[in-house]
Amino acid sequence: MSDNTDGKENIVYTKNTLDPAKLPHYMDAKQVAVLLALAPQTVRKMAAHGELPAYKVGKKLWRFRKNEILDSKRWEAQKNGQA
């Protein structure tokens, strides 16, 4: 993590260092993509088709609630017999 000139931190999420407790309440497609091991474009398509819980902001932006994504991830794991 590094500090920006405006005092905000630039956080880079990688699969190996991802801690759900440190994720923001609302995430963008890139953050969800890392969490789900998908491409950001796939995450946006899944949101557009209703396959992921998401909220559209403007014409192109999607936002995802952390708890809803984590819950859907757990549900998918149970459905696939991984949990």
URLINTA-V702576 format. One record per pair of residues at least 24 apart in sequence whose C-alpha atoms are under 7 Angstrom apart, sorted by the first residue. I is the first residue (numbers start at 1). J is the second residue. D is the distance in whole Angstrom. If there is no record, write none. Layout:
((I,J,D) (I,J,D))
This chain:
((25,65,6) (25,66,5) (26,63,6) (26,64,5) (26,65,5) (26,66,6) (27,63,6) (27,64,5) (27,65,6) (27,66,6) (28,62,6) (28,63,5) (28,64,6) (29,62,7))
